[in-house]
Amino acid sequence: MKSTHSRARGRAYGSNLGIFLFLLPGVGLYTALMLYPTLVSFVYSVVQWQALRPTTEFAGFGNYVKLFSDPVVLIALSNNLRAWILYTGVNLPLALVLAFALSRKVRGGSLFRLLYYIPNVCAASVLAMVWQFLLTRDYGLNAVLTRLGLAEYIRPWLSTPGIVEWTTNLPQTWARVGFWTVVFLAAISSIPEELYESAQLDGANAWHELRHITLPGIRAVYVSASVLALVWALDTYIYQYILTKGGPLHMSETLVSYTINTLFDNQNWGYGSALAVFQFGLSAIVAVLLWRFLRRRDQSVEGKA
């Protein structure tokens, strides 16, 4: 009996050791690449530290005071808001229409699904360079306008205040259409086909089907996508950084691109860390609000059921 108990305890110890060894690489990488830099950012955010000044000085909350009085931060947040507006006002409705069209079993639907999804498997840096070519002054869109005799509409799309704030957000809006098309298409496939057949017998057209059957049927998915788009909008920076590096005069900065420019281009690590901590806190607040919103919505749905 004692030997049996010892063998069982040995197997339990061996299984725990195996679990620990399997988790060790992942936990180690996460700690080294995510957890440690996050904790260090909190420390760096309360010091004055620049690359050309190897000595550090304790700044207390000075970096945060500067942050809340920095006009570029307000510009960056407004550009993050523009990204969310484009997500919810252009990206999601367009993806919904495409998904609805593809669900109608149109000819070549599989090919269209592939074409819409290609941007999601391409590197964002590559897509940004493509858009940089399309929006430069002498090529791309301006060349097309010249050929069409619409030269009066030619603009420096990446250097004109009032325009660049939107043009730098357009590429990522376009790139995510395919992703949400696939998500909405999967949600539409869960709607009983009998509802569409009954509507067609009653004389409903495609618009009526979209409005009265598809939208109510995927409302939960669409609301979740709208809220999740806010989280994505806070994380946008690749296209702004590659297309304009936040220029001109910081007009196209987002919160992340401004943080990267401060940390690596200006090498102001103290203030850059404060910006990173601010973004971390803002993202955490949005995530908590998102979680509470979705939880309350699920509870209300369960209560109605």
Sine and cosine of phi, psi and omega as CSV:
sin_phi,cos_phi,sin_psi,cos_psi,sin_omega,cos_omega
0.00,0.00,-0.64,0.77,-0.01,-1.00
-0.92,0.40,-0.64,0.77,0.00,-1.00
-0.92,0.39,-0.61,0.80,0.04,-1.00
-0.89,0.45,-0.69,0.72,0.03,-1.00
-0.90,0.44,-0.63,0.78,0.01,-1.00
-0.92,0.40,-0.64,0.77,0.02,-1.00
-0.91,0.41,-0.64,0.77,0.02,-1.00
-0.90,0.44,-0.68,0.73,0.03,-1.00
-0.91,0.41,-0.59,0.81,0.05,-1.00
-0.91,0.42,-0.64,0.77,0.04,-1.00
-0.91,0.40,-0.65,0.76,0.02,-1.00
-0.90,0.44,-0.67,0.74,0.03,-1.00
-0.90,0.43,-0.66,0.75,0.01,-1.00
-0.90,0.43,-0.63,0.77,0.01,-1.00
-0.93,0.37,-0.63,0.77,0.04,-1.00
-0.90,0.43,-0.64,0.77,0.04,-1.00
-0.90,0.44,-0.64,0.77,0.03,-1.00
-0.90,0.44,-0.67,0.74,0.04,-1.00
-0.87,0.49,-0.69,0.72,0.00,-1.00
-0.88,0.48,-0.68,0.73,-0.02,-1.00
-0.92,0.39,-0.59,0.81,0.03,-1.00
-0.94,0.35,-0.59,0.81,-0.02,-1.00
-0.98,0.19,-0.40,0.92,-0.12,-0.99
-0.84,0.55,-0.73,0.68,0.00,-1.00
-0.88,0.48,-0.70,0.71,-0.01,-1.00
-0.91,0.40,-0.71,0.71,0.01,-1.00
-0.91,0.42,-0.63,0.78,0.02,-1.00
-0.89,0.45,-0.71,0.70,0.02,-1.00
-0.91,0.42,-0.66,0.75,0.01,-1.00
-0.89,0.46,-0.65,0.76,0.00,-1.00
-0.92,0.40,-0.68,0.73,-0.06,-1.00
-0.96,0.29,-0.61,0.80,-0.13,-0.99
-0.99,-0.16,-0.34,0.94,-0.06,-1.00
-0.85,-0.52,-0.84,0.54,-0.13,-0.99
-0.93,0.38,-0.75,0.66,-0.02,-1.00
-0.89,0.46,-0.75,0.66,0.05,-1.00
-0.86,0.50,-0.57,0.82,0.03,-1.00
-0.90,0.43,-0.72,0.70,0.01,-1.00
-0.92,0.40,-0.63,0.78,0.02,-1.00
-0.91,0.41,-0.55,0.84,0.01,-1.00
-0.88,0.48,-0.62,0.79,0.05,-1.00
-0.88,0.47,-0.62,0.79,0.01,-1.00
-0.94,0.34,-0.72,0.69,-0.03,-1.00
-0.91,0.42,-0.44,0.90,-0.09,-1.00
-0.94,0.33,-0.22,0.98,-0.01,-1.00
-0.94,-0.34,0.34,0.94,0.05,-1.00
-0.77,-0.64,0.36,-0.93,0.16,-0.99
-0.99,-0.12,0.91,-0.42,-0.10,-0.99
-0.53,-0.85,0.90,-0.44,0.07,-1.00
-0.82,-0.57,0.41,-0.91,-0.08,-1.00
-0.89,0.45,-0.59,0.80,-0.02,-1.00
-0.98,0.18,-0.11,0.99,0.05,-1.00
-0.82,-0.57,1.00,0.00,-0.10,-1.00
-0.88,0.47,-0.34,0.94,0.03,-1.00
-0.99,0.13,0.55,-0.83,0.02,-1.00
-0.93,-0.36,0.52,-0.86,0.02,-1.00
-0.78,-0.63,0.70,-0.72,0.02,-1.00
-0.92,0.39,0.80,-0.60,-0.06,-1.00
-0.93,-0.38,-0.10,0.99,-0.05,-1.00
0.88,0.47,-0.78,-0.63,0.03,-1.00
-0.99,-0.12,0.34,0.94,-0.03,-1.00
-0.88,0.48,-0.64,0.77,0.02,-1.00
-0.90,0.43,-0.58,0.81,0.00,-1.00
-0.96,0.28,-0.58,0.82,0.10,-1.00
-0.88,0.47,-0.69,0.73,0.05,-1.00
-0.89,0.45,-0.62,0.79,-0.03,-1.00
-0.88,0.47,-0.73,0.69,-0.07,-1.00
-0.97,0.24,-0.14,0.99,0.09,-1.00
-0.93,-0.37,0.13,0.99,-0.03,-1.00
-1.00,0.08,0.88,-0.47,-0.02,-1.00
-0.91,0.41,-0.43,0.90,0.00,-1.00
-0.92,0.39,-0.55,0.84,0.03,-1.00
-0.89,0.46,-0.65,0.76,0.04,-1.00
-0.91,0.42,-0.64,0.77,0.06,-1.00
-0.89,0.46,-0.69,0.73,-0.01,-1.00
-0.89,0.46,-0.70,0.72,0.02,-1.00
-0.90,0.43,-0.59,0.81,0.05,-1.00
-0.91,0.41,-0.57,0.82,0.05,-1.00
-0.95,0.31,-0.57,0.82,0.13,-0.99
-0.89,0.46,-0.61,0.79,0.05,-1.00
-0.92,0.40,-0.63,0.77,0.06,-1.00
-0.88,0.48,-0.64,0.77,0.04,-1.00
-0.87,0.50,-0.67,0.75,0.02,-1.00
-0.93,0.38,-0.61,0.79,0.03,-1.00
-0.89,0.45,-0.67,0.74,0.03,-1.00
-0.93,0.37,-0.60,0.80,0.06,-1.00
-0.87,0.50,-0.79,0.62,-0.11,-0.99
-0.99,0.17,-0.47,0.89,-0.06,-1.00
-1.00,-0.07,-0.37,0.93,-0.04,-1.00
-0.83,-0.55,-0.81,0.59,-0.13,-0.99
-0.88,0.48,-0.83,0.55,-0.09,-1.00
-0.92,0.39,-0.72,0.70,0.05,-1.00
-0.87,0.48,-0.65,0.76,0.02,-1.00
-0.90,0.43,-0.68,0.73,0.03,-1.00
-0.89,0.46,-0.61,0.79,0.02,-1.00
-0.90,0.43,-0.70,0.71,0.00,-1.00
-0.90,0.44,-0.69,0.73,0.02,-1.00
-0.89,0.45,-0.68,0.73,0.01,-1.00
-0.89,0.45,-0.65,0.76,0.02,-1.00
-0.90,0.43,-0.66,0.75,0.02,-1.00
-0.90,0.43,-0.69,0.73,0.00,-1.00
-0.93,0.37,-0.46,0.89,0.02,-1.00
-0.96,0.29,-0.22,0.98,0.01,-1.00
-0.99,0.13,0.15,0.99,0.03,-1.00
0.85,0.52,0.79,0.62,0.04,-1.00
-0.97,0.25,0.37,-0.93,0.00,-1.00
-0.92,0.38,0.71,-0.71,-0.02,-1.00
0.97,0.23,0.35,0.94,-0.04,-1.00
-0.88,0.48,-0.62,0.79,0.01,-1.00
-0.90,0.44,-0.64,0.77,0.03,-1.00
-0.90,0.43,-0.67,0.74,0.02,-1.00
-0.90,0.44,-0.63,0.78,0.04,-1.00
-0.88,0.48,-0.65,0.76,0.03,-1.00
-0.91,0.42,-0.69,0.72,-0.04,-1.00
-0.91,0.42,-0.65,0.76,-0.01,-1.00
-0.93,0.38,-0.50,0.87,-0.10,-1.00
-1.00,0.00,-0.20,0.98,-0.04,-1.00
-0.81,0.58,-0.70,0.72,0.00,-1.00
-0.85,0.53,-0.43,0.90,-0.03,-1.00
-0.98,0.21,-0.27,0.96,0.03,-1.00
-0.97,-0.24,-0.01,1.00,0.06,-1.00
-0.99,-0.11,0.51,-0.86,0.03,-1.00
-0.91,0.42,0.67,-0.74,-0.01,-1.00
-0.88,0.48,-0.54,0.84,0.01,-1.00
-0.91,0.41,-0.60,0.80,0.03,-1.00
-0.92,0.39,-0.71,0.71,0.03,-1.00
-0.89,0.46,-0.61,0.79,0.02,-1.00
-0.90,0.44,-0.64,0.77,0.01,-1.00
-0.93,0.37,-0.57,0.82,0.08,-1.00
-0.89,0.46,-0.72,0.70,0.02,-1.00
-0.93,0.37,-0.51,0.86,0.07,-1.00
-0.89,0.45,-0.64,0.77,0.06,-1.00
-0.92,0.39,-0.66,0.75,-0.04,-1.00
-0.92,0.38,-0.48,0.88,-0.12,-0.99
-0.96,-0.27,0.06,1.00,0.05,-1.00
-0.93,0.36,0.28,-0.96,-0.16,-0.99
-0.91,0.40,-0.61,0.79,-0.16,-0.99
-0.96,-0.27,-0.01,1.00,-0.05,-1.00
-0.74,-0.67,-0.09,-1.00,0.12,-0.99
0.84,0.54,-0.83,-0.55,-0.09,-1.00
-0.87,0.49,-0.67,0.74,-0.01,-1.00
-0.91,0.42,-0.59,0.81,0.05,-1.00
-0.91,0.42,-0.63,0.77,0.04,-1.00
-0.91,0.42,-0.68,0.73,0.02,-1.00
-0.88,0.47,-0.61,0.79,0.03,-1.00
-0.90,0.43,-0.71,0.71,0.01,-1.00
-0.89,0.45,-0.52,0.85,-0.02,-1.00
-1.00,0.07,0.03,1.00,-0.01,-1.00
0.97,0.24,0.42,0.91,-0.02,-1.00
-0.91,-0.40,0.70,0.72,-0.09,-1.00
-0.90,0.45,-0.38,0.92,-0.01,-1.00
-0.93,0.36,-0.25,0.97,0.01,-1.00
-0.99,-0.10,0.04,1.00,0.02,-1.00
-0.92,0.39,0.73,-0.69,0.00,-1.00
-0.66,-0.75,0.46,-0.89,0.24,-0.97
-0.98,0.22,1.00,0.05,-0.21,-0.98
-0.88,0.47,-0.41,0.91,-0.07,-1.00
-0.97,-0.26,0.18,0.98,-0.01,-1.00
-0.61,-0.79,0.21,0.98,-0.01,-1.00
-0.96,-0.28,0.91,-0.42,0.06,-1.00
-0.85,0.53,0.65,-0.76,-0.07,-1.00
1.00,-0.08,-0.37,0.93,0.04,-1.00
-0.93,-0.38,-0.69,0.72,-0.10,-0.99
-0.89,0.46,-0.47,0.88,0.01,-1.00
-0.89,0.46,-0.49,0.87,0.00,-1.00
-1.00,-0.05,-0.66,0.75,-0.07,-1.00
-0.91,0.42,-0.53,0.85,0.03,-1.00
-0.97,0.25,-0.26,0.97,0.06,-1.00
-1.00,-0.08,-0.28,0.96,-0.03,-1.00
-0.90,0.43,-0.69,0.73,-0.06,-1.00
-0.84,0.54,-0.69,0.72,-0.02,-1.00
-0.95,0.32,-0.50,0.87,0.09,-1.00
-0.89,0.45,-0.70,0.72,0.04,-1.00
-0.91,0.41,-0.65,0.76,-0.11,-0.99
-0.92,0.40,-0.47,0.88,-0.07,-1.00
-1.00,-0.06,-0.01,1.00,0.00,-1.00
-0.88,0.48,-0.69,0.72,-0.03,-1.00
-0.88,0.48,-0.63,0.77,0.00,-1.00
-0.88,0.48,-0.77,0.64,-0.03,-1.00
-0.95,0.32,-0.44,0.90,0.10,-0.99
-0.88,0.48,-0.70,0.71,0.03,-1.00
-0.90,0.44,-0.67,0.74,0.00,-1.00
-0.89,0.46,-0.75,0.67,-0.01,-1.00
-0.92,0.39,-0.56,0.83,0.02,-1.00
-0.90,0.43,-0.64,0.77,0.06,-1.00
-0.91,0.41,-0.62,0.78,0.01,-1.00
-0.93,0.37,-0.63,0.77,0.00,-1.00
-0.91,0.41,-0.56,0.83,-0.02,-1.00
-0.90,0.43,-0.31,0.95,0.02,-1.00
-1.00,0.09,-0.14,0.99,0.03,-1.00
-0.98,0.19,0.77,-0.64,-0.01,-1.00
-0.84,0.55,0.74,-0.67,-0.02,-1.00
-0.91,0.41,-0.39,0.92,-0.01,-1.00
-0.89,0.46,-0.49,0.87,0.02,-1.00
-0.91,0.42,-0.67,0.74,0.03,-1.00
-0.93,0.37,-0.63,0.77,0.00,-1.00
-0.91,0.42,-0.65,0.76,0.04,-1.00
-0.91,0.42,-0.64,0.77,0.01,-1.00
-0.91,0.42,-0.64,0.77,0.02,-1.00
-0.92,0.40,-0.60,0.80,0.06,-1.00
-0.91,0.42,-0.48,0.87,0.03,-1.00
-1.00,0.08,0.05,1.00,0.06,-1.00
1.00,0.00,0.28,0.96,0.00,-1.00
-0.96,0.28,0.63,-0.78,0.08,-1.00
-1.00,-0.10,-0.07,-1.00,-0.07,-1.00
-0.88,0.48,-0.63,0.78,-0.01,-1.00
-0.90,0.44,-0.67,0.74,0.03,-1.00
-0.90,0.44,-0.65,0.76,0.02,-1.00
-0.90,0.44,-0.68,0.73,0.00,-1.00
-0.90,0.43,-0.68,0.73,-0.11,-0.99
-0.97,0.23,-0.67,0.74,-0.18,-0.98
-0.98,-0.20,-0.23,0.97,-0.01,-1.00
-0.87,-0.49,-0.80,0.59,-0.11,-0.99
-0.93,0.37,-0.78,0.63,-0.04,-1.00
-0.87,0.50,-0.75,0.66,0.06,-1.00
-0.89,0.46,-0.53,0.85,-0.05,-1.00
-0.95,0.32,-0.48,0.88,-0.02,-1.00
-0.89,-0.46,0.38,0.93,-0.07,-1.00
-0.85,0.53,-0.66,0.75,-0.03,-1.00
-0.89,0.46,-0.67,0.74,0.02,-1.00
-0.92,0.39,-0.64,0.77,-0.04,-1.00
-0.93,0.38,-0.65,0.76,0.03,-1.00
-0.90,0.43,-0.68,0.73,0.03,-1.00
-0.88,0.48,-0.64,0.77,0.03,-1.00
-0.90,0.43,-0.63,0.78,0.01,-1.00
-0.90,0.43,-0.65,0.76,0.00,-1.00
-0.96,0.29,-0.66,0.75,0.03,-1.00
-0.89,0.45,-0.51,0.86,0.03,-1.00
-0.87,0.48,-0.50,0.87,0.05,-1.00
-0.91,0.42,-0.64,0.77,0.05,-1.00
-0.90,0.43,-0.68,0.73,0.03,-1.00
-0.91,0.42,-0.60,0.80,-0.01,-1.00
-0.90,0.44,-0.52,0.85,0.03,-1.00
-0.95,0.31,-0.34,0.94,-0.10,-0.99
-0.98,-0.21,0.11,0.99,-0.07,-1.00
-0.98,0.19,0.71,-0.70,0.03,-1.00
-0.26,-0.96,-0.44,0.90,-0.14,-0.99
-0.84,0.55,-0.77,0.64,-0.09,-1.00
-0.94,0.35,-0.65,0.76,0.03,-1.00
-0.89,0.45,-0.66,0.75,-0.07,-1.00
-0.94,0.35,-0.65,0.76,-0.03,-1.00
-0.98,0.18,-0.66,0.75,-0.08,-1.00
-0.95,0.32,-0.70,0.71,-0.14,-0.99
-0.70,-0.71,-0.14,0.99,-0.12,-0.99
0.82,0.57,0.52,0.85,0.03,-1.00
1.00,0.03,-0.10,0.99,-0.04,-1.00
-1.00,0.08,-0.03,-1.00,-0.13,0.99
-0.98,0.20,0.62,-0.79,0.03,-1.00
0.82,0.57,0.63,0.78,0.05,-1.00
0.92,0.39,0.25,0.97,-0.10,-0.99
-0.94,0.35,-0.38,0.92,-0.01,-1.00
-0.95,-0.32,0.25,0.97,0.00,-1.00
-0.91,0.40,0.59,-0.81,0.30,-0.95
-0.92,-0.38,0.11,-0.99,-0.07,-1.00
-0.88,0.47,-0.65,0.76,-0.02,-1.00
-0.95,0.31,-0.69,0.73,-0.02,-1.00
-0.90,0.43,-0.59,0.80,0.05,-1.00
-0.92,0.40,-0.61,0.79,0.06,-1.00
-0.90,0.43,-0.69,0.72,0.00,-1.00
-0.91,0.42,-0.69,0.73,0.02,-1.00
-0.88,0.47,-0.64,0.77,-0.01,-1.00
-0.93,0.37,-0.65,0.76,-0.05,-1.00
-0.95,0.30,-0.75,0.67,-0.21,-0.98
-0.97,-0.23,-0.57,0.82,0.02,-1.00
-0.99,0.11,-0.76,0.65,0.04,-1.00
-1.00,0.08,-0.27,0.96,0.03,-1.00
0.81,0.59,0.62,0.78,0.11,-0.99
-0.99,-0.17,1.00,0.05,-0.17,-0.98
-0.97,0.26,-0.48,0.88,0.04,-1.00
-0.92,0.39,-0.80,0.60,-0.01,-1.00
-0.94,0.35,-0.60,0.80,0.05,-1.00
-0.89,0.46,-0.62,0.78,0.05,-1.00
-0.92,0.40,-0.60,0.80,0.07,-1.00
-0.89,0.46,-0.64,0.77,0.07,-1.00
-0.90,0.44,-0.65,0.76,0.02,-1.00
-0.91,0.43,-0.66,0.75,0.03,-1.00
-0.91,0.42,-0.64,0.77,0.04,-1.00
-0.88,0.48,-0.69,0.72,0.03,-1.00
-0.91,0.42,-0.63,0.77,0.04,-1.00
-0.87,0.50,-0.73,0.69,0.00,-1.00
-0.90,0.43,-0.66,0.75,0.01,-1.00
-0.90,0.43,-0.68,0.73,0.02,-1.00
-0.90,0.43,-0.62,0.79,0.02,-1.00
-0.90,0.43,-0.66,0.75,0.02,-1.00
-0.89,0.45,-0.70,0.71,0.02,-1.00
-0.89,0.45,-0.65,0.76,0.00,-1.00
-0.90,0.44,-0.66,0.75,0.02,-1.00
-0.91,0.42,-0.69,0.72,0.04,-1.00
-0.89,0.45,-0.64,0.77,0.05,-1.00
-0.88,0.47,-0.72,0.70,0.00,-1.00
-0.88,0.48,-0.69,0.72,-0.01,-1.00
-0.92,0.40,-0.61,0.79,0.01,-1.00
-0.90,0.44,-0.75,0.67,-0.02,-1.00
-0.92,0.40,-0.61,0.79,0.02,-1.00
-0.91,0.41,-0.68,0.73,0.02,-1.00
-0.91,0.42,-0.61,0.79,0.02,-1.00
-0.91,0.41,-0.68,0.74,0.02,-1.00
-0.90,0.44,-0.62,0.78,0.01,-1.00
-0.91,0.40,-0.62,0.78,0.02,-1.00
-0.92,0.38,-0.60,0.80,0.03,-1.00
-0.92,0.40,-0.68,0.74,0.03,-1.00
-0.90,0.44,-0.61,0.80,0.01,-1.00
-0.91,0.41,-0.63,0.78,0.04,-1.00
-0.93,0.36,-0.55,0.83,0.01,-1.00
-0.94,0.35,0.00,0.00,0.00,0.00
